[in-house]
Amino acid sequence: MVLLVALGIAALAPVTQEPPTFTRDVASILFEHCVSCHREGGIGPFSLETYAGARERAGLMAAKTRARTMPPWLPDPGTEPFVGERRLPDEAIETLRWWADGGAPEGDPVALPAVPRFLSGWQLGEPDLVVTMSEPYVVPESGRDVFRSFVVPVPTEHDRFVEAMEFRPGNHEVVHHAVVLVDAVRSARHLDALDPGPGWAGMQAGLAESPDGHFLGWTPGKTSLEVPEGMTWRLPRGSDLVLQLHLLPRPDAAPVQVQVGFHFGEAPTRTSTRLRLGAKAMDIRAGEARYRIRDAYRLPVDVELVGLYPHAHYLGKEMRAWAEFEDGRRHPLLHIPDWDFNWQAEYRFARPVSLPAGAALAMEFSYDNSAANPRNPHDPPRRVLYGPESSDEMGDLWVQLVPKREADLAALKLDFARKETAARLTGYRFKLDRNPEDEKALFSLAGMLAALGEREVAIRHLEEAVRVRPDFALALSDLGRLHFLNGDVERAVGFFDRAIAASPAPPQAHHNLGTVRLAQRNPEDAEAHFRRALAEWPEFAEAHYGLGEALEARGESNDALRHYRRAASVKPDFALAHFRLGNLLAKEGGEEASISHYEAAIAAAPGFVPARFNRAAVLARQGKTDEAALALEQLLELEPDHREARELLSQIDLRTPRRR
């Protein structure tokens, strides 16, 4: 018994019996875990590279590390380790406490380990391409947090594949975090043009999106990571980056001018996607200390989990994520016991987590809207709803995963889209229950309902949005589009005219009015409106297509070809643009090129019967009767009563008996 007790006491004692010193015991801890940020030129507010700097903050270091707020790493140790964990070992925390309590002695200078060296520039070496905001943005000295977005053109002559991206904020004091999106069709440029300053207020992003299921973002202290093997993402030729920055007002802060560096690699061999779990119908009453949201999604295919990105604002308290199998077993994926908005990050698994079809991904977040929450932005607490501002609240868990079979990717996306659609509808309706005159929620809900075929209900919501805000140009333009689809051309034109008269006039309104003028056999007016739309948005694929139609109607085939090509280049899966290109090329003798465009149209829209028939007709003219006949037979499987296809097939069989 005495021996066991003695052994127990020895186990609790520090490894060394001598009081720790900076040179022998503390410097190695700081050099390994702290000075990557806390160094001259680093993002930390002070340097810990020297004894003098460390001694001055010995008590602070002991307190922060014991509370585990430094180094900043939110997840608890769990079943699945993450890449780049910054968790400080227990014995290191005890050494820092003992050193501080003992007066923080320096020790023998000879015992000091070498101070680590850091690259003065890019962490991963010189990038293959660096892009920079065209002009700096000056953050206000005081006031509320600033959410602002910026377009940065990417000068690439052909598609590239990114294996690493490094973000340099330029001003660590004011850039709280950033989200990086890729705008393949340059849709956000007109948003920038509407705002007199650099960028534009808010988080609108046009058609920009995260590429190929990857998380692109930056938070303080984040180390740039290369993508998992075989999972590079495509950076389309001539695309833009959209930088969504959360900025913190500071007196005398330097202007912000972000740089982004790209390292390129080979085309991917595996394609990931992102799924979002969470809730949009959030209503946290003042004083509520344990508000919870939950969500789950059952996987329809076998997958490998690559990483997680949790997101909440200042009221967020605790986060859990897990996988649940059909037999009821749970597999923990993430536990953050004390969420801190200032240190949000993505977490990539050190080893992908394999999950079978039928397993469910689940999450639960809790929130504290009481006065006892030191991070509560409201004093006294007030009711908080779902919303993008930091004074609102959010609850998202983004999951990056890869189907084990590439062929399952489309089925997974389609299955999850049903869940996401229902969640968005619920969220918009929830917002309208709380505020029936929220014109943005009315507009967004109308767009979803129109896409689901509920056109009349969508029109009523848009009319209500315009009642609340008579100059809501996008809502006016959508009203015109829906009335045009209903066959009410006169009302449609009236709404398009009102949208164009609004300030600013959206390019969609000019495009829609151009489409109406084409239907009215007025290609001259149509051309004028399509050109106005393209002046606002040069990469508006549908406007290029419409302009091509107008020019073709006026007999200007060469110019029409140019705009059809531009539409297909900006939007490679634009079936109608490829179809029109094929038709014009076939007329002018470019039969081989026409076939490739018909095939592109069919690949984008397999049920596109006119493209199938025209391809077969060109093949027949070329004497490729077997290919033409096979194409016609495939067409007739889709549309058995297609008279022209049957006639052409019979002519082929009469002219040249086929090998059966």
LOSENU-988019 format. One line per 2 residues: number of its first residue (from 0); their letters; for each residue x, y, z of C-alpha. Coordinates in nm, 2 decimals, padded with zeros to 4 digits. Layout:
LOSENU-988019
NUM> A> X Y Z | ...
This chain:
LOSENU-988019
0> MV> 00.00 00.00 00.00 | 00.28 00.24 00.09
2> LL> 00.45 00.16 -00.24 | 00.13 00.22 -00.44
4> VA> 00.07 00.56 -00.27 | 00.43 00.66 -00.33
6> LG> 00.40 00.57 -00.69 | 00.08 00.77 -00.72
8> IA> 00.24 01.08 -00.57 | 00.54 01.04 -00.81
10> AL> 00.31 01.02 -01.10 | 00.16 01.36 -01.02
12> AP> 00.49 01.54 -00.97 | 00.65 01.74 -01.25
14> VT> 00.90 01.55 -01.47 | 01.19 01.76 -01.34
16> QE> 01.24 01.82 -00.97 | 01.40 02.16 -01.03
18> PP> 01.19 02.47 -01.09 | 01.15 02.53 -01.47
20> TF> 01.35 02.80 -01.64 | 01.29 02.98 -01.97
22> TR> 01.60 02.85 -02.15 | 01.57 02.48 -02.04
24> DV> 01.20 02.42 -02.02 | 00.97 02.71 -02.14
26> AS> 01.14 02.83 -02.46 | 01.09 02.49 -02.63
28> IL> 00.72 02.50 -02.56 | 00.67 02.85 -02.69
30> FE> 00.88 02.78 -03.00 | 00.68 02.47 -03.09
32> HC> 00.33 02.59 -03.01 | 00.32 02.97 -02.99
34> VS> 00.57 03.17 -03.19 | 00.42 03.08 -03.53
36> CH> 00.17 03.36 -03.44 | 00.34 03.54 -03.15
38> RE> 00.66 03.67 -03.33 | 00.78 03.98 -03.49
40> GG> 00.57 04.02 -03.80 | 00.32 03.75 -03.69
42> IG> -00.05 03.79 -03.63 | -00.02 03.78 -03.25
44> PF> -00.03 04.11 -03.07 | 00.32 04.06 -02.91
46> SL> 00.63 03.84 -02.95 | 00.73 03.54 -02.74
48> ET> 01.06 03.48 -02.91 | 01.27 03.62 -02.63
50> YA> 01.30 03.58 -02.26 | 01.20 03.94 -02.20
52> GA> 00.88 03.91 -02.40 | 00.79 03.58 -02.23
54> RE> 00.87 03.70 -01.88 | 00.65 04.01 -01.92
56> RA> 00.35 03.78 -01.99 | 00.43 03.48 -01.78
58> GL> 00.12 03.51 -01.57 | -00.10 03.58 -01.87
60> MA> 00.04 03.27 -02.05 | -00.02 03.05 -01.75
62> AK> -00.38 03.17 -01.72 | -00.47 03.15 -02.09
64> TR> -00.32 02.80 -02.14 | -00.47 02.66 -01.82
66> AR> -00.81 02.79 -01.95 | -00.73 02.64 -02.29
68> TM> -00.81 02.96 -02.47 | -00.45 02.96 -02.60
70> PP> -00.34 02.81 -02.83 | -00.67 02.87 -03.00
72> WL> -00.82 02.52 -03.07 | -01.18 02.47 -03.00
74> PD> -01.25 02.10 -03.04 | -01.21 01.85 -02.75
76> PG> -00.99 01.55 -02.81 | -01.21 01.29 -02.98
78> TE> -01.23 00.97 -03.17 | -01.12 01.13 -03.50
80> PF> -00.80 01.35 -03.49 | -00.78 01.66 -03.71
82> VG> -00.50 01.79 -03.93 | -00.30 02.06 -03.76
84> ER> -00.44 02.03 -03.41 | -00.30 02.31 -03.18
86> RL> -00.38 02.14 -02.85 | -00.12 02.20 -02.58
88> PD> -00.02 01.89 -02.37 | -00.11 01.89 -02.00
90> EA> 00.25 01.87 -01.89 | 00.34 02.18 -02.09
92> IE> 00.05 02.37 -01.93 | 00.17 02.27 -01.59
94> TL> 00.53 02.37 -01.67 | 00.41 02.72 -01.77
96> RW> 00.21 02.76 -01.45 | 00.50 02.64 -01.23
98> WA> 00.74 02.87 -01.42 | 00.52 03.18 -01.37
100> DG> 00.45 03.10 -01.00 | 00.83 03.06 -00.95
102> GA> 00.90 03.41 -01.07 | 00.97 03.32 -01.44
104> PE> 01.35 03.26 -01.41 | 01.56 03.28 -01.72
106> GD> 01.81 02.99 -01.66 | 02.14 02.93 -01.83
108> PV> 02.15 03.11 -02.17 | 02.36 02.82 -02.31
110> AL> 02.06 02.59 -02.28 | 01.84 02.81 -02.50
112> PA> 01.72 02.62 -02.82 | 01.74 02.78 -03.16
114> VP> 01.46 03.03 -03.23 | 01.26 02.89 -03.52
116> RF> 01.28 03.06 -03.86 | 00.97 03.15 -04.05
118> LS> 00.93 03.24 -04.41 | 00.89 03.62 -04.44
120> GW> 00.64 03.58 -04.72 | 00.42 03.30 -04.84
122> QL> 00.40 03.00 -04.60 | 00.40 02.74 -04.88
124> GE> 00.67 02.91 -05.10 | 00.62 03.14 -05.39
126> PD> 00.27 03.08 -05.55 | 00.22 03.01 -05.91
128> LV> -00.03 03.30 -05.93 | -00.09 03.59 -05.69
130> VT> -00.40 03.81 -05.72 | -00.46 04.13 -05.52
132> MS> -00.75 04.36 -05.45 | -00.73 04.64 -05.71
134> EP> -00.75 04.91 -05.44 | -00.74 04.91 -05.06
136> YV> -01.05 04.95 -04.84 | -01.04 05.18 -04.54
138> VP> -01.24 05.04 -04.25 | -01.43 05.29 -04.03
140> ES> -01.27 05.38 -03.70 | -01.57 05.29 -03.50
142> GR> -01.92 05.16 -03.52 | -02.07 04.82 -03.60
144> DV> -01.89 04.53 -03.77 | -01.85 04.58 -04.14
146> FR> -01.95 04.30 -04.38 | -01.81 04.39 -04.72
148> SF> -01.75 04.19 -05.05 | -01.49 04.25 -05.32
150> VV> -01.43 04.12 -05.67 | -01.07 04.02 -05.76
152> PV> -01.02 03.91 -06.13 | -00.81 03.60 -06.19
154> PT> -00.60 03.64 -06.50 | -00.58 03.28 -06.63
156> EH> -00.59 03.19 -07.00 | -00.72 02.84 -06.94
158> DR> -00.87 02.63 -06.66 | -00.63 02.56 -06.38
160> FV> -00.65 02.31 -06.09 | -00.57 02.44 -05.74
162> EA> -00.39 02.22 -05.49 | -00.33 02.50 -05.23
164> ME> -00.46 02.85 -05.17 | -00.30 03.10 -04.93
166> FR> -00.48 03.40 -04.80 | -00.29 03.71 -04.69
168> PG> -00.53 03.97 -04.52 | -00.28 04.25 -04.53
170> NH> -00.42 04.39 -04.20 | -00.46 04.13 -03.92
172> EV> -00.61 04.39 -03.68 | -00.93 04.44 -03.87
174> VH> -00.99 04.13 -04.08 | -01.19 03.90 -03.85
176> HA> -01.25 03.63 -04.11 | -01.30 03.58 -04.48
178> VV> -01.49 03.35 -04.71 | -01.36 03.31 -05.07
180> LV> -01.59 03.22 -05.35 | -01.53 03.16 -05.72
182> DA> -01.74 03.35 -05.98 | -01.70 03.16 -06.30
184> VR> -01.93 03.39 -06.50 | -01.83 03.72 -06.34
186> SA> -02.18 03.78 -06.22 | -02.08 04.00 -05.92
188> RH> -01.90 04.27 -06.11 | -02.22 04.47 -06.15
190> LD> -02.26 04.47 -05.77 | -01.92 04.63 -05.74
192> AL> -02.01 04.89 -06.01 | -02.32 05.00 -05.82
194> DP> -02.12 05.10 -05.51 | -01.90 05.41 -05.53
196> GP> -01.64 05.27 -05.29 | -01.42 04.96 -05.33
198> GW> -01.64 04.65 -05.32 | -02.00 04.66 -05.19
200> AG> -02.18 04.63 -04.86 | -02.31 04.30 -04.74
202> MQ> -02.27 03.94 -04.85 | -02.44 03.92 -05.19
204> AG> -02.23 03.72 -05.42 | -02.42 03.69 -05.75
206> LA> -02.36 03.34 -05.89 | -02.02 03.29 -05.71
208> ES> -01.99 02.97 -05.51 | -01.75 02.75 -05.33
210> PD> -01.57 02.53 -05.59 | -01.62 02.15 -05.61
212> GH> -01.73 02.11 -05.25 | -01.43 02.28 -05.09
214> FL> -01.42 02.53 -04.80 | -01.23 02.84 -04.90
216> GW> -01.17 03.08 -04.62 | -00.94 03.24 -04.37
218> TP> -00.94 03.29 -03.99 | -00.66 03.43 -03.77
220> GK> -00.39 03.17 -03.71 | -00.51 02.94 -03.99
222> TS> -00.23 02.75 -04.16 | -00.27 02.71 -04.53
224> LE> -00.33 02.35 -04.62 | -00.29 02.16 -04.94
226> VP> -00.60 01.98 -05.06 | -00.63 01.61 -04.99
228> EG> -00.46 01.39 -05.25 | -00.65 01.38 -05.58
230> MT> -00.89 01.65 -05.48 | -00.77 01.96 -05.66
232> WR> -01.04 02.21 -05.75 | -01.10 02.38 -06.08
234> LP> -01.03 02.75 -06.12 | -01.21 02.84 -06.45
236> RG> -01.04 03.05 -06.72 | -01.12 03.42 -06.67
238> SD> -01.31 03.38 -06.35 | -01.33 03.62 -06.05
240> LV> -01.28 03.57 -05.68 | -01.54 03.71 -05.45
242> LQ> -01.39 03.79 -05.11 | -01.65 03.82 -04.84
244> LH> -01.48 04.00 -04.55 | -01.59 04.05 -04.19
246> LL> -01.41 04.36 -04.07 | -01.38 04.51 -03.73
248> PR> -01.36 04.89 -03.69 | -01.04 05.01 -03.52
250> PD> -00.90 05.36 -03.46 | -00.62 05.44 -03.70
252> AA> -00.63 05.10 -03.86 | -00.44 05.06 -04.19
254> PV> -00.64 05.00 -04.51 | -00.72 04.64 -04.61
256> QV> -00.58 04.50 -04.93 | -00.60 04.13 -04.95
258> QV> -00.37 03.90 -05.15 | -00.45 03.54 -05.25
260> GF> -00.18 03.30 -05.38 | -00.25 02.99 -05.58
262> HF> -00.05 02.67 -05.62 | -00.16 02.47 -05.92
264> GE> -00.16 02.09 -05.98 | -00.31 01.82 -06.19
266> AP> -00.68 01.76 -06.26 | -00.87 01.59 -05.97
268> TR> -00.93 01.22 -05.96 | -01.19 01.25 -05.68
270> TS> -01.47 01.51 -05.66 | -01.60 01.63 -05.32
272> TR> -01.93 01.80 -05.24 | -02.06 02.00 -04.94
274> LR> -02.37 01.94 -04.74 | -02.52 02.18 -04.49
276> LG> -02.68 02.07 -04.17 | -02.85 02.33 -03.94
278> AK> -03.15 02.55 -03.89 | -03.27 02.88 -04.03
280> AM> -03.59 02.90 -03.82 | -03.40 03.04 -03.51
282> DI> -03.57 03.26 -03.25 | -03.38 03.29 -02.92
284> RA> -03.57 03.48 -02.65 | -03.38 03.72 -02.43
286> GE> -03.24 03.55 -02.12 | -03.26 03.19 -02.27
288> AR> -02.94 03.01 -02.16 | -02.99 02.67 -02.33
290> YR> -03.15 02.72 -02.67 | -03.08 02.42 -02.90
292> IR> -03.10 02.34 -03.27 | -03.07 01.99 -03.42
294> DA> -03.06 01.85 -03.76 | -02.97 01.52 -03.94
296> YR> -02.94 01.38 -04.28 | -02.94 01.01 -04.38
298> LP> -02.68 00.93 -04.65 | -02.82 00.76 -04.96
300> VD> -02.47 00.63 -05.07 | -02.14 00.52 -04.92
302> VE> -01.91 00.82 -04.85 | -01.59 00.93 -04.70
304> LV> -01.60 01.24 -04.47 | -01.32 01.48 -04.54
306> GL> -01.38 01.77 -04.31 | -01.63 01.99 -04.11
308> YP> -01.69 02.36 -04.09 | -01.91 02.47 -03.80
310> HA> -02.05 02.82 -03.79 | -02.24 03.03 -03.53
312> HY> -02.21 03.38 -03.39 | -02.15 03.52 -03.04
314> LG> -02.44 03.33 -02.87 | -02.30 02.99 -02.97
316> KE> -02.20 02.78 -02.67 | -02.16 02.41 -02.74
318> MR> -02.14 02.21 -03.07 | -02.17 01.84 -03.13
320> AW> -02.16 01.64 -03.45 | -02.18 01.26 -03.49
322> AE> -02.26 00.98 -03.73 | -02.54 00.75 -03.63
324> FE> -02.57 00.40 -03.78 | -02.88 00.20 -03.85
326> DG> -02.83 -00.02 -03.55 | -02.83 00.29 -03.32
328> RR> -02.45 00.31 -03.26 | -02.31 00.67 -03.25
330> HP> -01.96 00.77 -03.38 | -01.85 01.11 -03.24
332> LL> -01.71 01.35 -03.51 | -01.68 01.68 -03.33
334> HI> -01.73 01.83 -02.98 | -01.67 02.20 -02.91
336> PD> -01.76 02.26 -02.55 | -01.70 02.64 -02.55
338> WD> -01.76 02.80 -02.90 | -01.57 03.12 -02.97
340> FN> -01.68 03.32 -03.27 | -01.34 03.48 -03.29
342> WQ> -01.16 03.15 -03.35 | -01.39 02.97 -03.60
344> AE> -01.22 02.73 -03.84 | -01.26 02.43 -04.06
346> YR> -01.15 02.09 -03.93 | -01.01 01.83 -04.17
348> FA> -00.99 01.47 -04.05 | -00.64 01.33 -04.04
350> RP> -00.79 01.02 -04.19 | -01.12 01.03 -04.40
352> VS> -01.41 00.88 -04.20 | -01.59 00.60 -04.39
354> LP> -01.97 00.59 -04.36 | -02.21 00.35 -04.53
356> AG> -02.53 00.43 -04.70 | -02.81 00.44 -04.44
358> AA> -02.59 00.61 -04.18 | -02.70 00.96 -04.06
360> LA> -02.50 01.27 -04.01 | -02.63 01.46 -03.71
362> ME> -02.56 01.78 -03.52 | -02.67 01.97 -03.22
364> FS> -02.57 02.33 -03.13 | -02.66 02.52 -02.81
366> YD> -02.68 02.89 -02.75 | -02.67 03.12 -02.45
368> NS> -02.86 03.45 -02.47 | -02.84 03.52 -02.10
370> AA> -02.66 03.81 -01.93 | -02.42 03.54 -01.79
372> NP> -02.27 03.49 -02.14 | -01.96 03.72 -02.15
374> RN> -01.97 03.71 -02.53 | -02.33 03.82 -02.56
376> PH> -02.32 04.13 -02.79 | -02.64 04.27 -02.63
378> DP> -02.65 04.43 -02.28 | -02.92 04.37 -02.16
380> PR> -02.99 04.06 -02.37 | -03.26 04.09 -02.64
382> RV> -03.44 03.86 -02.87 | -03.22 03.73 -03.15
384> LY> -03.34 03.58 -03.48 | -03.16 03.39 -03.76
386> GP> -02.96 03.63 -03.98 | -02.62 03.71 -04.14
388> ES> -02.52 04.00 -03.91 | -02.29 03.92 -03.62
390> SD> -02.57 04.06 -03.39 | -02.80 03.80 -03.54
392> EM> -02.74 03.43 -03.50 | -02.67 03.13 -03.73
394> GD> -02.63 02.76 -03.69 | -02.46 02.57 -03.98
396> LW> -02.25 02.26 -04.00 | -02.09 02.22 -04.34
398> VQ> -01.97 01.87 -04.42 | -01.72 01.80 -04.70
400> LV> -01.74 01.44 -04.83 | -01.66 01.23 -05.13
402> PK> -01.88 00.94 -05.25 | -01.69 00.62 -05.26
404> RE> -01.82 00.57 -05.62 | -01.79 00.87 -05.85
406> AD> -02.11 00.76 -06.02 | -02.30 00.82 -05.69
408> LA> -02.22 01.19 -05.68 | -02.52 01.31 -05.89
410> AL> -02.76 01.10 -05.68 | -02.62 01.23 -05.36
412> KL> -02.65 01.59 -05.47 | -03.01 01.54 -05.59
414> DF> -03.11 01.37 -05.27 | -02.96 01.64 -05.05
416> AR> -03.11 01.92 -05.27 | -03.46 01.80 -05.17
418> KE> -03.37 01.84 -04.80 | -03.20 02.18 -04.86
420> TA> -03.50 02.31 -05.05 | -03.73 02.22 -04.77
422> AR> -03.50 02.38 -04.51 | -03.48 02.71 -04.71
424> LT> -03.86 02.72 -04.76 | -03.90 02.67 -04.39
426> GY> -03.65 02.94 -04.31 | -03.81 03.20 -04.54
428> RF> -04.16 03.13 -04.41 | -04.03 03.15 -04.05
430> KL> -03.89 03.50 -04.13 | -04.21 03.61 -04.28
432> DR> -04.41 03.48 -03.98 | -04.19 03.71 -03.76
434> NP> -04.20 04.00 -04.01 | -04.45 03.98 -04.29
436> ED> -04.30 04.29 -04.46 | -03.95 04.14 -04.50
438> EK> -03.92 04.22 -04.87 | -03.60 04.02 -04.91
440> AL> -03.76 03.71 -04.76 | -04.06 03.76 -04.99
442> FS> -03.84 03.78 -05.29 | -03.63 03.48 -05.20
444> LA> -03.93 03.26 -05.12 | -04.10 03.36 -05.45
446> GM> -03.79 03.25 -05.64 | -03.80 02.91 -05.48
448> LA> -04.17 02.87 -05.53 | -04.14 02.97 -05.90
450> AL> -03.87 02.71 -05.95 | -04.10 02.45 -05.79
452> GE> -04.37 02.53 -06.04 | -04.59 02.73 -05.79
454> RE> -04.60 03.03 -06.02 | -04.92 03.20 -05.90
456> VA> -04.81 03.19 -05.53 | -04.47 03.32 -05.63
458> IR> -04.64 03.62 -05.81 | -04.84 03.70 -05.50
460> HL> -04.52 03.71 -05.29 | -04.34 03.93 -05.54
462> EE> -04.64 04.17 -05.55 | -04.62 04.20 -05.18
464> AV> -04.24 04.26 -05.19 | -04.30 04.54 -05.44
466> RV> -04.58 04.68 -05.23 | -04.33 04.71 -04.94
468> RP> -04.06 04.84 -05.16 | -04.19 04.99 -05.49
470> DF> -03.84 05.03 -05.64 | -03.73 04.67 -05.58
472> AL> -03.59 04.62 -05.93 | -03.52 04.25 -05.90
474> AL> -03.87 04.17 -05.78 | -04.02 04.38 -06.06
476> SD> -03.81 04.20 -06.31 | -03.91 03.86 -06.18
478> LG> -04.28 03.97 -06.18 | -04.24 04.05 -06.55
480> RL> -04.07 03.72 -06.62 | -04.35 03.52 -06.45
482> HF> -04.62 03.71 -06.63 | -04.45 03.66 -06.96
484> LN> -04.44 03.28 -06.89 | -04.81 03.31 -06.82
486> GD> -04.86 03.46 -07.16 | -04.95 03.81 -07.03
488> VE> -04.70 04.00 -07.24 | -04.85 04.35 -07.18
490> RA> -04.82 04.31 -06.80 | -04.47 04.16 -06.84
492> VG> -04.35 04.46 -07.04 | -04.50 04.70 -06.78
494> FF> -04.30 04.53 -06.50 | -03.98 04.52 -06.70
496> DR> -04.01 04.89 -06.77 | -04.06 04.96 -06.40
498> AI> -03.76 04.75 -06.32 | -03.55 04.94 -06.57
500> AA> -03.67 05.27 -06.44 | -03.56 05.17 -06.09
502> SP> -03.22 05.27 -05.96 | -03.01 05.07 -06.01
504> AP> -03.16 04.88 -06.31 | -03.06 04.51 -06.30
506> PQ> -02.92 04.35 -06.61 | -03.18 04.08 -06.58
508> AH> -03.46 04.33 -06.66 | -03.30 04.43 -06.98
510> HN> -03.24 04.07 -07.07 | -03.60 03.98 -07.00
512> LG> -03.74 04.27 -07.20 | -03.50 04.17 -07.49
514> TV> -03.66 03.82 -07.47 | -04.01 03.97 -07.50
516> RL> -03.91 04.19 -07.80 | -03.77 03.88 -07.97
518> AQ> -04.10 03.70 -07.92 | -04.27 04.00 -08.07
520> RN> -04.04 03.97 -08.38 | -03.87 04.30 -08.30
522> PE> -03.50 04.20 -08.31 | -03.37 04.56 -08.33
524> DA> -03.52 04.65 -07.99 | -03.42 04.31 -07.85
526> EA> -03.06 04.37 -07.96 | -03.06 04.71 -07.78
528> HF> -03.18 04.56 -07.45 | -02.94 04.26 -07.46
530> RR> -02.65 04.50 -07.52 | -02.76 04.71 -07.22
532> AL> -02.77 04.39 -07.01 | -02.41 04.30 -07.13
534> AE> -02.29 04.65 -07.05 | -02.38 04.59 -06.69
536> WP> -02.27 04.22 -06.68 | -02.03 04.14 -06.96
538> EF> -02.03 03.76 -06.88 | -02.41 03.73 -06.87
540> AE> -02.44 03.40 -07.07 | -02.82 03.42 -07.13
542> AH> -02.78 03.78 -07.26 | -02.51 03.67 -07.51
544> YG> -02.74 03.39 -07.62 | -03.03 03.63 -07.67
546> LG> -02.81 03.88 -07.86 | -02.70 03.59 -08.08
548> EA> -03.07 03.52 -08.16 | -03.14 03.88 -08.24
550> LE> -02.84 03.91 -08.47 | -02.92 03.58 -08.64
552> AR> -03.28 03.70 -08.70 | -03.13 04.01 -08.87
554> GE> -02.91 03.79 -09.09 | -02.58 03.88 -08.91
556> SN> -02.46 03.52 -08.88 | -02.10 03.59 -08.80
558> DA> -02.18 03.82 -08.51 | -02.44 03.57 -08.39
560> LR> -02.19 03.29 -08.39 | -01.95 03.50 -08.18
562> HY> -02.22 03.56 -07.91 | -02.33 03.20 -07.91
564> RR> -01.97 03.10 -07.86 | -01.93 03.34 -07.57
566> AA> -02.25 03.21 -07.41 | -02.12 02.85 -07.44
568> SV> -01.78 02.95 -07.31 | -01.91 03.13 -07.01
570> KP> -02.16 02.85 -06.93 | -02.03 02.52 -07.08
572> DF> -02.35 02.33 -07.00 | -02.57 02.59 -07.19
574> AL> -02.75 02.34 -07.42 | -02.94 02.60 -07.62
576> AH> -02.62 02.79 -07.70 | -02.45 02.48 -07.82
578> FR> -02.76 02.39 -08.03 | -02.77 02.73 -08.20
580> LG> -02.39 02.70 -08.27 | -02.44 02.36 -08.42
582> NL> -02.72 02.49 -08.65 | -02.53 02.79 -08.78
584> LA> -02.21 02.59 -08.83 | -02.40 02.32 -09.02
586> KE> -02.54 02.58 -09.25 | -02.20 02.72 -09.33
588> GG> -02.03 02.38 -09.39 | -01.87 02.33 -09.06
590> EE> -02.03 01.99 -09.01 | -01.76 01.84 -08.78
592> AS> -01.77 02.14 -08.55 | -02.15 02.14 -08.56
594> IS> -02.16 01.77 -08.45 | -01.94 01.85 -08.15
596> HY> -02.18 02.13 -08.04 | -02.48 01.91 -08.08
598> EA> -02.31 01.65 -07.87 | -02.23 01.91 -07.60
600> AI> -02.60 02.01 -07.60 | -02.70 01.65 -07.56
602> AA> -02.45 01.59 -07.28 | -02.60 01.90 -07.10
604> AP> -02.96 01.80 -07.17 | -03.00 01.43 -07.26
606> GF> -03.37 01.47 -07.35 | -03.30 01.76 -07.60
608> VP> -03.46 01.59 -07.90 | -03.40 01.87 -08.16
610> AR> -03.02 01.85 -08.10 | -03.03 01.47 -08.14
612> FN> -03.22 01.49 -08.47 | -03.00 01.76 -08.62
614> RA> -02.69 01.56 -08.52 | -02.83 01.25 -08.69
616> AV> -02.91 01.46 -09.00 | -02.56 01.59 -09.03
618> LA> -02.41 01.24 -08.98 | -02.64 01.11 -09.26
620> RQ> -02.53 01.39 -09.49 | -02.17 01.29 -09.42
622> GK> -02.25 00.93 -09.52 | -02.20 00.80 -09.17
624> TD> -02.52 00.60 -09.19 | -02.46 00.35 -08.91
626> EA> -02.39 00.64 -08.66 | -02.69 00.84 -08.79
628> AL> -02.92 00.54 -08.77 | -02.81 00.46 -08.41
630> AL> -02.87 00.83 -08.32 | -03.22 00.81 -08.46
632> EQ> -03.30 00.49 -08.29 | -03.19 00.65 -07.95
634> LL> -03.41 00.96 -08.03 | -03.71 00.74 -08.10
636> EL> -03.67 00.57 -07.77 | -03.72 00.91 -07.61
638> EP> -04.00 01.03 -07.86 | -04.15 00.73 -08.05
640> DH> -04.38 00.96 -08.25 | -04.11 01.18 -08.40
642> RE> -04.22 01.17 -08.77 | -03.91 01.33 -08.92
644> AR> -03.68 01.09 -08.74 | -03.88 00.79 -08.87
646> EL> -03.87 00.92 -09.22 | -03.49 00.98 -09.21
648> LS> -03.43 00.64 -09.06 | -03.63 00.47 -09.34
650> QI> -03.44 00.67 -09.61 | -03.11 00.55 -09.46
652> DL> -03.23 00.19 -09.45 | -03.35 00.21 -09.81
654> RT> -03.04 00.38 -09.94 | -02.78 00.18 -09.75
656> PR> -02.88 -00.15 -09.58 | -02.71 -00.15 -09.24
658> RR> -02.51 -00.42 -09.08 | -02.73 -00.57 -08.81
